Amino acid sequence: MSPATFWEVDINLLDIKKDRDFIIVRMPERGTDLEIGLIKLTYSQREIISALEKTKGGSKKTLNFYKTISI
């Protein structure tokens, strides 16, 4: 399986603004360490927490992690 299809979608077709919630929820669960680090560079802590709270499929563990760290 190629990295571009690892998320069951072609990640090259994702838009960082339009697909923000999908990216934020999926990346901690399925992404590499580098990809997870990119979340912190691309989105604010408020955006990350908001996406994890309102989007189905995010884990409570991941949400709690982002609530306790400083970005």
PDB file of N, CA, C and O in Angstrom, chain B, residues numbered from 101:
ATOM      1  N   MET B 101       0.854  -1.180   0.000  1.00  0.00           N
ATOM      2  CA  MET B 101       0.000   0.000   0.000  1.00  0.00           C
ATOM      3  C   MET B 101       0.898   1.241   0.000  1.00  0.00           C
ATOM      4  O   MET B 101       1.807   1.355   0.822  1.00  0.00           O
ATOM      5  N   SER B 102       0.647   2.128  -0.888  1.00  0.00           N
ATOM      6  CA  SER B 102       1.476   3.332  -0.962  1.00  0.00           C
ATOM      7  C   SER B 102       1.067   4.328   0.125  1.00  0.00           C
ATOM      8  O   SER B 102      -0.087   4.338   0.554  1.00  0.00           O
ATOM      9  N   PRO B 103       2.003   5.160   0.569  1.00  0.00           N
ATOM     10  CA  PRO B 103       1.667   6.152   1.593  1.00  0.00           C
ATOM     11  C   PRO B 103       0.517   7.065   1.186  1.00  0.00           C
ATOM     12  O   PRO B 103      -0.239   7.526   2.041  1.00  0.00           O
ATOM     13  N   ALA B 104       0.380   7.326  -0.101  1.00  0.00           N
ATOM     14  CA  ALA B 104      -0.664   8.241  -0.566  1.00  0.00           C
ATOM     15  C   ALA B 104      -2.057   7.646  -0.432  1.00  0.00           C
ATOM     16  O   ALA B 104      -3.043   8.384  -0.440  1.00  0.00           O
ATOM     17  N   THR B 105      -2.160   6.313  -0.309  1.00  0.00           N
ATOM     18  CA  THR B 105      -3.476   5.703  -0.163  1.00  0.00           C
ATOM     19  C   THR B 105      -3.660   5.072   1.212  1.00  0.00           C
ATOM     20  O   THR B 105      -4.654   4.382   1.441  1.00  0.00           O
ATOM     21  N   PHE B 106      -2.742   5.290   2.113  1.00  0.00           N
ATOM     22  CA  PHE B 106      -2.788   4.695   3.447  1.00  0.00           C
ATOM     23  C   PHE B 106      -4.059   5.057   4.198  1.00  0.00           C
ATOM     24  O   PHE B 106      -4.551   4.261   4.998  1.00  0.00           O
ATOM     25  N   TRP B 107      -4.592   6.240   3.955  1.00  0.00           N
ATOM     26  CA  TRP B 107      -5.776   6.709   4.689  1.00  0.00           C
ATOM     27  C   TRP B 107      -7.073   6.337   4.001  1.00  0.00           C
ATOM     28  O   TRP B 107      -8.120   6.886   4.346  1.00  0.00           O
ATOM     29  N   GLU B 108      -7.045   5.439   3.053  1.00  0.00           N
ATOM     30  CA  GLU B 108      -8.199   5.040   2.263  1.00  0.00           C
ATOM     31  C   GLU B 108      -8.670   6.142   1.317  1.00  0.00           C
ATOM     32  O   GLU B 108      -9.710   6.010   0.672  1.00  0.00           O
ATOM     33  N   VAL B 109      -7.921   7.200   1.239  1.00  0.00           N
ATOM     34  CA  VAL B 109      -8.168   8.279   0.279  1.00  0.00           C
ATOM     35  C   VAL B 109      -6.817   8.673  -0.290  1.00  0.00           C
ATOM     36  O   VAL B 109      -5.778   8.362   0.294  1.00  0.00           O
ATOM     37  N   ASP B 110      -6.826   9.342  -1.404  1.00  0.00           N
ATOM     38  CA  ASP B 110      -5.579   9.853  -1.970  1.00  0.00           C
ATOM     39  C   ASP B 110      -5.254  11.150  -1.237  1.00  0.00           C
ATOM     40  O   ASP B 110      -5.902  12.172  -1.464  1.00  0.00           O
ATOM     41  N   ILE B 111      -4.254  11.111  -0.360  1.00  0.00           N
ATOM     42  CA  ILE B 111      -3.950  12.292   0.461  1.00  0.00           C
ATOM     43  C   ILE B 111      -3.485  13.474  -0.384  1.00  0.00           C
ATOM     44  O   ILE B 111      -3.510  14.617   0.073  1.00  0.00           O
ATOM     45  N   ASN B 112      -3.063  13.199  -1.611  1.00  0.00           N
ATOM     46  CA  ASN B 112      -2.656  14.292  -2.496  1.00  0.00           C
ATOM     47  C   ASN B 112      -3.843  15.143  -2.941  1.00  0.00           C
ATOM     48  O   ASN B 112      -3.659  16.257  -3.431  1.00  0.00           O
ATOM     49  N   LEU B 113      -5.057  14.622  -2.774  1.00  0.00           N
ATOM     50  CA  LEU B 113      -6.256  15.350  -3.168  1.00  0.00           C
ATOM     51  C   LEU B 113      -6.890  16.122  -2.001  1.00  0.00           C
ATOM     52  O   LEU B 113      -7.868  16.845  -2.192  1.00  0.00           O
ATOM     53  N   LEU B 114      -6.336  15.969  -0.802  1.00  0.00           N
ATOM     54  CA  LEU B 114      -6.897  16.659   0.360  1.00  0.00           C
ATOM     55  C   LEU B 114      -6.500  18.129   0.363  1.00  0.00           C
ATOM     56  O   LEU B 114      -5.385  18.483  -0.019  1.00  0.00           O
ATOM     57  N   ASP B 115      -7.409  18.963   0.788  1.00  0.00           N
ATOM     58  CA  ASP B 115      -7.178  20.402   0.923  1.00  0.00           C
ATOM     59  C   ASP B 115      -7.033  20.711   2.413  1.00  0.00           C
ATOM     60  O   ASP B 115      -7.912  20.351   3.195  1.00  0.00           O
ATOM     61  N   ILE B 116      -5.935  21.374   2.828  1.00  0.00           N
ATOM     62  CA  ILE B 116      -5.680  21.565   4.260  1.00  0.00           C
ATOM     63  C   ILE B 116      -6.730  22.429   4.956  1.00  0.00           C
ATOM     64  O   ILE B 116      -6.892  22.345   6.174  1.00  0.00           O
ATOM     65  N   LYS B 117      -7.433  23.246   4.206  1.00  0.00           N
ATOM     66  CA  LYS B 117      -8.506  24.054   4.810  1.00  0.00           C
ATOM     67  C   LYS B 117      -9.843  23.319   4.756  1.00  0.00           C
ATOM     68  O   LYS B 117     -10.515  23.151   5.773  1.00  0.00           O
ATOM     69  N   LYS B 118     -10.215  22.889   3.564  1.00  0.00           N
ATOM     70  CA  LYS B 118     -11.517  22.252   3.373  1.00  0.00           C
ATOM     71  C   LYS B 118     -11.628  20.923   4.132  1.00  0.00           C
ATOM     72  O   LYS B 118     -12.688  20.598   4.665  1.00  0.00           O
ATOM     73  N   ASP B 119     -10.541  20.165   4.177  1.00  0.00           N
ATOM     74  CA  ASP B 119     -10.541  18.838   4.795  1.00  0.00           C
ATOM     75  C   ASP B 119      -9.876  18.831   6.170  1.00  0.00           C
ATOM     76  O   ASP B 119      -9.430  17.788   6.649  1.00  0.00           O
ATOM     77  N   ARG B 120      -9.815  20.000   6.793  1.00  0.00           N
ATOM     78  CA  ARG B 120      -9.113  20.161   8.069  1.00  0.00           C
ATOM     79  C   ARG B 120      -9.540  19.132   9.121  1.00  0.00           C
ATOM     80  O   ARG B 120      -8.686  18.450   9.687  1.00  0.00           O
ATOM     81  N   ASP B 121     -10.820  19.008   9.389  1.00  0.00           N
ATOM     82  CA  ASP B 121     -11.268  18.108  10.450  1.00  0.00           C
ATOM     83  C   ASP B 121     -10.900  16.655  10.152  1.00  0.00           C
ATOM     84  O   ASP B 121     -10.457  15.926  11.039  1.00  0.00           O
ATOM     85  N   PHE B 122     -11.085  16.242   8.903  1.00  0.00           N
ATOM     86  CA  PHE B 122     -10.734  14.881   8.503  1.00  0.00           C
ATOM     87  C   PHE B 122      -9.240  14.622   8.743  1.00  0.00           C
ATOM     88  O   PHE B 122      -8.858  13.591   9.297  1.00  0.00           O
ATOM     89  N   ILE B 123      -8.415  15.563   8.321  1.00  0.00           N
ATOM     90  CA  ILE B 123      -6.960  15.423   8.469  1.00  0.00           C
ATOM     91  C   ILE B 123      -6.581  15.360   9.940  1.00  0.00           C
ATOM     92  O   ILE B 123      -5.803  14.497  10.346  1.00  0.00           O
ATOM     93  N   ILE B 124      -7.125  16.270  10.740  1.00  0.00           N
ATOM     94  CA  ILE B 124      -6.773  16.326  12.159  1.00  0.00           C
ATOM     95  C   ILE B 124      -7.176  15.044  12.883  1.00  0.00           C
ATOM     96  O   ILE B 124      -6.427  14.558  13.731  1.00  0.00           O
ATOM     97  N   VAL B 125      -8.329  14.496  12.568  1.00  0.00           N
ATOM     98  CA  VAL B 125      -8.781  13.274  13.242  1.00  0.00           C
ATOM     99  C   VAL B 125      -7.992  12.057  12.773  1.00  0.00           C
ATOM    100  O   VAL B 125      -7.646  11.199  13.585  1.00  0.00           O
ATOM    101  N   ARG B 126      -7.707  11.969  11.500  1.00  0.00           N
ATOM    102  CA  ARG B 126      -7.027  10.801  10.957  1.00  0.00           C
ATOM    103  C   ARG B 126      -5.527  10.759  11.242  1.00  0.00           C
ATOM    104  O   ARG B 126      -4.966   9.690  11.484  1.00  0.00           O
ATOM    105  N   MET B 127      -4.889  11.908  11.214  1.00  0.00           N
ATOM    106  CA  MET B 127      -3.431  11.906  11.297  1.00  0.00           C
ATOM    107  C   MET B 127      -2.884  11.290  12.594  1.00  0.00           C
ATOM    108  O   MET B 127      -1.967  10.471  12.519  1.00  0.00           O
ATOM    109  N   PRO B 128      -3.394  11.640  13.760  1.00  0.00           N
ATOM    110  CA  PRO B 128      -2.847  11.008  14.974  1.00  0.00           C
ATOM    111  C   PRO B 128      -3.088   9.500  15.024  1.00  0.00           C
ATOM    112  O   PRO B 128      -2.306   8.766  15.630  1.00  0.00           O
ATOM    113  N   GLU B 129      -4.148   9.044  14.401  1.00  0.00           N
ATOM    114  CA  GLU B 129      -4.493   7.627  14.430  1.00  0.00           C
ATOM    115  C   GLU B 129      -3.732   6.804  13.398  1.00  0.00           C
ATOM    116  O   GLU B 129      -3.420   5.639  13.647  1.00  0.00           O
ATOM    117  N   ARG B 130      -3.429   7.397  12.240  1.00  0.00           N
ATOM    118  CA  ARG B 130      -2.860   6.617  11.138  1.00  0.00           C
ATOM    119  C   ARG B 130      -1.591   7.203  10.537  1.00  0.00           C
ATOM    120  O   ARG B 130      -0.955   6.567   9.698  1.00  0.00           O
ATOM    121  N   GLY B 131      -1.221   8.388  10.949  1.00  0.00           N
ATOM    122  CA  GLY B 131      -0.077   9.043  10.337  1.00  0.00           C
ATOM    123  C   GLY B 131       1.258   8.644  10.942  1.00  0.00           C
ATOM    124  O   GLY B 131       1.320   8.019  12.001  1.00  0.00           O
ATOM    125  N   THR B 132       2.316   9.014  10.254  1.00  0.00           N
ATOM    126  CA  THR B 132       3.677   8.799  10.757  1.00  0.00           C
ATOM    127  C   THR B 132       3.996   9.891  11.780  1.00  0.00           C
ATOM    128  O   THR B 132       3.241  10.852  11.926  1.00  0.00           O
ATOM    129  N   ASP B 133       5.094   9.741  12.472  1.00  0.00           N
ATOM    130  CA  ASP B 133       5.514  10.767  13.430  1.00  0.00           C
ATOM    131  C   ASP B 133       5.688  12.120  12.739  1.00  0.00           C
ATOM    132  O   ASP B 133       5.315  13.156  13.288  1.00  0.00           O
ATOM    133  N   LEU B 134       6.246  12.103  11.551  1.00  0.00           N
ATOM    134  CA  LEU B 134       6.441  13.338  10.792  1.00  0.00           C
ATOM    135  C   LEU B 134       5.100  13.983  10.459  1.00  0.00           C
ATOM    136  O   LEU B 134       4.932  15.192  10.618  1.00  0.00           O
ATOM    137  N   GLU B 135       4.151  13.181  10.000  1.00  0.00           N
ATOM    138  CA  GLU B 135       2.825  13.705   9.655  1.00  0.00           C
ATOM    139  C   GLU B 135       2.110  14.258  10.881  1.00  0.00           C
ATOM    140  O   GLU B 135       1.449  15.294  10.808  1.00  0.00           O
ATOM    141  N   ILE B 136       2.243  13.569  11.997  1.00  0.00           N
ATOM    142  CA  ILE B 136       1.624  14.049  13.234  1.00  0.00           C
ATOM    143  C   ILE B 136       2.234  15.390  13.631  1.00  0.00           C
ATOM    144  O   ILE B 136       1.521  16.288  14.080  1.00  0.00           O
ATOM    145  N   GLY B 137       3.536  15.526  13.470  1.00  0.00           N
ATOM    146  CA  GLY B 137       4.200  16.803  13.760  1.00  0.00           C
ATOM    147  C   GLY B 137       3.705  17.924  12.869  1.00  0.00           C
ATOM    148  O   GLY B 137       3.662  19.083  13.282  1.00  0.00           O
ATOM    149  N   LEU B 138       3.333  17.580  11.650  1.00  0.00           N
ATOM    150  CA  LEU B 138       2.828  18.595  10.720  1.00  0.00           C
ATOM    151  C   LEU B 138       1.486  19.174  11.178  1.00  0.00           C
ATOM    152  O   LEU B 138       1.162  20.317  10.858  1.00  0.00           O
ATOM    153  N   ILE B 139       0.718  18.397  11.916  1.00  0.00           N
ATOM    154  CA  ILE B 139      -0.554  18.917  12.448  1.00  0.00           C
ATOM    155  C   ILE B 139      -0.268  20.139  13.312  1.00  0.00           C
ATOM    156  O   ILE B 139      -0.929  21.171  13.192  1.00  0.00           O
ATOM    157  N   LYS B 140       0.720  20.005  14.178  1.00  0.00           N
ATOM    158  CA  LYS B 140       1.039  21.101  15.107  1.00  0.00           C
ATOM    159  C   LYS B 140       1.570  22.330  14.394  1.00  0.00           C
ATOM    160  O   LYS B 140       1.410  23.451  14.878  1.00  0.00           O
ATOM    161  N   LEU B 141       2.198  22.128  13.252  1.00  0.00           N
ATOM    162  CA  LEU B 141       2.707  23.254  12.476  1.00  0.00           C
ATOM    163  C   LEU B 141       1.639  23.906  11.608  1.00  0.00           C
ATOM    164  O   LEU B 141       1.731  25.090  11.282  1.00  0.00           O
ATOM    165  N   THR B 142       0.633  23.133  11.238  1.00  0.00           N
ATOM    166  CA  THR B 142      -0.379  23.591  10.297  1.00  0.00           C
ATOM    167  C   THR B 142      -1.606  24.188  10.974  1.00  0.00           C
ATOM    168  O   THR B 142      -2.184  25.155  10.477  1.00  0.00           O
ATOM    169  N   TYR B 143      -2.005  23.610  12.110  1.00  0.00           N
ATOM    170  CA  TYR B 143      -3.247  24.014  12.781  1.00  0.00           C
ATOM    171  C   TYR B 143      -2.972  24.467  14.209  1.00  0.00           C
ATOM    172  O   TYR B 143      -2.034  23.998  14.854  1.00  0.00           O
ATOM    173  N   SER B 144      -3.794  25.375  14.687  1.00  0.00           N
ATOM    174  CA  SER B 144      -3.658  25.841  16.068  1.00  0.00           C
ATOM    175  C   SER B 144      -4.200  24.772  17.022  1.00  0.00           C
ATOM    176  O   SER B 144      -4.942  23.879  16.614  1.00  0.00           O
ATOM    177  N   GLN B 145      -3.823  24.878  18.278  1.00  0.00           N
ATOM    178  CA  GLN B 145      -4.315  23.935  19.276  1.00  0.00           C
ATOM    179  C   GLN B 145      -5.847  24.017  19.355  1.00  0.00           C
ATOM    180  O   GLN B 145      -6.516  22.996  19.515  1.00  0.00           O
ATOM    181  N   ARG B 146      -6.387  25.207  19.244  1.00  0.00           N
ATOM    182  CA  ARG B 146      -7.836  25.393  19.273  1.00  0.00           C
ATOM    183  C   ARG B 146      -8.502  24.650  18.105  1.00  0.00           C
ATOM    184  O   ARG B 146      -9.530  23.998  18.291  1.00  0.00           O
ATOM    185  N   GLU B 147      -7.918  24.749  16.902  1.00  0.00           N
ATOM    186  CA  GLU B 147      -8.473  24.047  15.738  1.00  0.00           C
ATOM    187  C   GLU B 147      -8.418  22.530  15.913  1.00  0.00           C
ATOM    188  O   GLU B 147      -9.355  21.815  15.561  1.00  0.00           O
ATOM    189  N   ILE B 148      -7.310  22.059  16.460  1.00  0.00           N
ATOM    190  CA  ILE B 148      -7.132  20.619  16.668  1.00  0.00           C
ATOM    191  C   ILE B 148      -8.169  20.098  17.660  1.00  0.00           C
ATOM    192  O   ILE B 148      -8.840  19.100  17.398  1.00  0.00           O
ATOM    193  N   ILE B 149      -8.293  20.773  18.787  1.00  0.00           N
ATOM    194  CA  ILE B 149      -9.249  20.339  19.812  1.00  0.00           C
ATOM    195  C   ILE B 149     -10.675  20.398  19.291  1.00  0.00           C
ATOM    196  O   ILE B 149     -11.460  19.478  19.523  1.00  0.00           O
ATOM    197  N   SER B 150     -11.014  21.467  18.593  1.00  0.00           N
ATOM    198  CA  SER B 150     -12.358  21.611  18.040  1.00  0.00           C
ATOM    199  C   SER B 150     -12.681  20.470  17.080  1.00  0.00           C
ATOM    200  O   SER B 150     -13.762  19.886  17.149  1.00  0.00           O
ATOM    201  N   ALA B 151     -11.759  20.157  16.196  1.00  0.00           N
ATOM    202  CA  ALA B 151     -11.983  19.076  15.227  1.00  0.00           C
ATOM    203  C   ALA B 151     -12.155  17.734  15.930  1.00  0.00           C
ATOM    204  O   ALA B 151     -13.018  16.939  15.554  1.00  0.00           O
ATOM    205  N   LEU B 152     -11.340  17.482  16.944  1.00  0.00           N
ATOM    206  CA  LEU B 152     -11.427  16.212  17.667  1.00  0.00           C
ATOM    207  C   LEU B 152     -12.718  16.103  18.469  1.00  0.00           C
ATOM    208  O   LEU B 152     -13.252  15.007  18.643  1.00  0.00           O
ATOM    209  N   GLU B 153     -13.221  17.232  18.958  1.00  0.00           N
ATOM    210  CA  GLU B 153     -14.455  17.214  19.740  1.00  0.00           C
ATOM    211  C   GLU B 153     -15.691  16.999  18.868  1.00  0.00           C
ATOM    212  O   GLU B 153     -16.635  16.325  19.281  1.00  0.00           O
ATOM    213  N   LYS B 154     -15.686  17.564  17.675  1.00  0.00           N
ATOM    214  CA  LYS B 154     -16.918  17.532  16.875  1.00  0.00           C
ATOM    215  C   LYS B 154     -16.951  16.483  15.772  1.00  0.00           C
ATOM    216  O   LYS B 154     -18.005  16.247  15.182  1.00  0.00           O
ATOM    217  N   THR B 155     -15.830  15.856  15.485  1.00  0.00           N
ATOM    218  CA  THR B 155     -15.766  14.921  14.370  1.00  0.00           C
ATOM    219  C   THR B 155     -15.808  13.480  14.866  1.00  0.00           C
ATOM    220  O   THR B 155     -15.052  13.084  15.754  1.00  0.00           O
ATOM    221  N   LYS B 156     -16.700  12.720  14.275  1.00  0.00           N
ATOM    222  CA  LYS B 156     -16.821  11.308  14.610  1.00  0.00           C
ATOM    223  C   LYS B 156     -15.543  10.576  14.218  1.00  0.00           C
ATOM    224  O   LYS B 156     -14.967  10.850  13.165  1.00  0.00           O
ATOM    225  N   GLY B 157     -15.107   9.668  15.041  1.00  0.00           N
ATOM    226  CA  GLY B 157     -13.943   8.858  14.702  1.00  0.00           C
ATOM    227  C   GLY B 157     -12.681   9.222  15.456  1.00  0.00           C
ATOM    228  O   GLY B 157     -11.714   8.461  15.438  1.00  0.00           O
ATOM    229  N   GLY B 158     -12.667  10.370  16.120  1.00  0.00           N
ATOM    230  CA  GLY B 158     -11.509  10.750  16.915  1.00  0.00           C
ATOM    231  C   GLY B 158     -11.542  10.071  18.271  1.00  0.00           C
ATOM    232  O   GLY B 158     -12.615   9.894  18.849  1.00  0.00           O
ATOM    233  N   SER B 159     -10.397   9.695  18.779  1.00  0.00           N
ATOM    234  CA  SER B 159     -10.369   9.014  20.074  1.00  0.00           C
ATOM    235  C   SER B 159     -10.324  10.019  21.220  1.00  0.00           C
ATOM    236  O   SER B 159      -9.761  11.107  21.095  1.00  0.00           O
ATOM    237  N   LYS B 160     -10.923   9.633  22.325  1.00  0.00           N
ATOM    238  CA  LYS B 160     -10.904  10.480  23.523  1.00  0.00           C
ATOM    239  C   LYS B 160      -9.480  10.624  24.044  1.00  0.00           C
ATOM    240  O   LYS B 160      -9.115  11.662  24.596  1.00  0.00           O
ATOM    241  N   LYS B 161      -8.692   9.593  23.868  1.00  0.00           N
ATOM    242  CA  LYS B 161      -7.289   9.623  24.298  1.00  0.00           C
ATOM    243  C   LYS B 161      -6.515  10.717  23.549  1.00  0.00           C
ATOM    244  O   LYS B 161      -5.755  11.474  24.152  1.00  0.00           O
ATOM    245  N   THR B 162      -6.717  10.789  22.239  1.00  0.00           N
ATOM    246  CA  THR B 162      -6.057  11.806  21.422  1.00  0.00           C
ATOM    247  C   THR B 162      -6.544  13.193  21.812  1.00  0.00           C
ATOM    248  O   THR B 162      -5.743  14.120  21.934  1.00  0.00           O
ATOM    249  N   LEU B 163      -7.852  13.344  22.009  1.00  0.00           N
ATOM    250  CA  LEU B 163      -8.417  14.625  22.428  1.00  0.00           C
ATOM    251  C   LEU B 163      -7.811  15.069  23.756  1.00  0.00           C
ATOM    252  O   LEU B 163      -7.397  16.220  23.891  1.00  0.00           O
ATOM    253  N   ASN B 164      -7.756  14.183  24.723  1.00  0.00           N
ATOM    254  CA  ASN B 164      -7.178  14.527  26.028  1.00  0.00           C
ATOM    255  C   ASN B 164      -5.709  14.898  25.912  1.00  0.00           C
ATOM    256  O   ASN B 164      -5.241  15.802  26.605  1.00  0.00           O
ATOM    257  N   PHE B 165      -4.976  14.209  25.043  1.00  0.00           N
ATOM    258  CA  PHE B 165      -3.568  14.543  24.823  1.00  0.00           C
ATOM    259  C   PHE B 165      -3.417  15.978  24.340  1.00  0.00           C
ATOM    260  O   PHE B 165      -2.616  16.735  24.889  1.00  0.00           O
ATOM    261  N   TYR B 166      -4.184  16.363  23.311  1.00  0.00           N
ATOM    262  CA  TYR B 166      -4.071  17.713  22.770  1.00  0.00           C
ATOM    263  C   TYR B 166      -4.600  18.772  23.723  1.00  0.00           C
ATOM    264  O   TYR B 166      -4.213  19.936  23.622  1.00  0.00           O
ATOM    265  N   LYS B 167      -5.476  18.395  24.645  1.00  0.00           N
ATOM    266  CA  LYS B 167      -5.956  19.349  25.643  1.00  0.00           C
ATOM    267  C   LYS B 167      -4.904  19.637  26.712  1.00  0.00           C
ATOM    268  O   LYS B 167      -4.937  20.688  27.354  1.00  0.00           O
ATOM    269  N   THR B 168      -3.971  18.702  26.903  1.00  0.00           N
ATOM    270  CA  THR B 168      -2.991  18.858  27.980  1.00  0.00           C
ATOM    271  C   THR B 168      -1.627  19.369  27.533  1.00  0.00           C
ATOM    272  O   THR B 168      -0.814  19.757  28.372  1.00  0.00           O
ATOM    273  N   ILE B 169      -1.358  19.375  26.220  1.00  0.00           N
ATOM    274  CA  ILE B 169      -0.048  19.847  25.760  1.00  0.00           C
ATOM    275  C   ILE B 169      -0.120  21.299  25.309  1.00  0.00           C
ATOM    276  O   ILE B 169      -1.194  21.822  25.014  1.00  0.00           O
ATOM    277  N   SER B 170       1.014  21.924  25.262  1.00  0.00           N
ATOM    278  CA  SER B 170       1.108  23.276  24.703  1.00  0.00           C
ATOM    279  C   SER B 170       1.715  23.170  23.328  1.00  0.00           C
ATOM    280  O   SER B 170       2.736  22.511  23.130  1.00  0.00           O
ATOM    281  N   ILE B 171       1.076  23.829  22.376  1.00  0.00           N
ATOM    282  CA  ILE B 171       1.599  23.830  21.011  1.00  0.00           C
ATOM    283  C   ILE B 171       2.207  25.186  20.737  1.00  0.00           C
ATOM    284  O   ILE B 171       2.715  25.425  19.641  1.00  0.00           O
TER     285      ILE B 171
END
